[in-house]
Amino acid sequence: MSESVPGKSHTELVIESFVDRMEELHPNLDREEFRDAVDRCVRDAIDAAGGGEESDGEEESDDEDQ
């Protein structure tokens, strides 16, 4: 995802994109409740992996160096 939205991190944009897609598949989905649940799961996974979210405008480039 190469779009940049001021005030939103890459992780937030990915979560929003995922929630949008799920809402297309499940129109009766409670969007806010689902987004909050996904956000909690993603943040828990990031914390468990020991990584923090990248700074705005800064992307991880581990794969690009190889």
N, C-alpha and C positions, 0 to 999 in steps of 0.2 A: 504494500500500500504506500504510494508515494505522495498522497495528498497531505498537505499541511494545513491544519486549522488552528488559528491562534487560540490559546487557552486550553487546548486539548492535547493530551499526550498520545503517542503512538498506540499505547495499550488501550486508552479510552476510545480511540477511533476504531480499533479492531473489535472491541466489545460492541460498540454501536452498530458496526457492520454486521456482526454475528446476530445481534438481536433483531435488526431489520430483516435479515434473511429468515429467521425463525418466525417472525411475525407474518411474513409472506406465506409460509407453510402452515401456520396455525393462527388464523385471523382472530380467534377469540383469546389469544394470549394476553395476559395482564403484563403489558410492556414494562412498566416501571418495576414491578415486583420481580420479573424475570431478569431485567437488566441488573438490578441490585444483587440478585443471587449469583449471577454470572460474575459480576464485579468482585464479590467476596471470594468466590472460588479462584478466580485468576490471581487476586492479590495474595491469597493464602498460598497458592502454588509458587508464586514468585518469592514470597518470604521463605517458604520451605526449601527452595532451591538455593537460597542464600544470595539471590540477586535482587538488586533494586531496579526500579524502572529507570530507563535512560532519561537524561535531561532533554528538554525540548530542543529539537533541531539536531540532536546528537543520536546517531544510530550505532548499534553494535556492529563491528566489522570483522569478527573472528573468522567467518567463512571467506571473506574477500581476500584475506592475506594468504590463503592456501592455494 
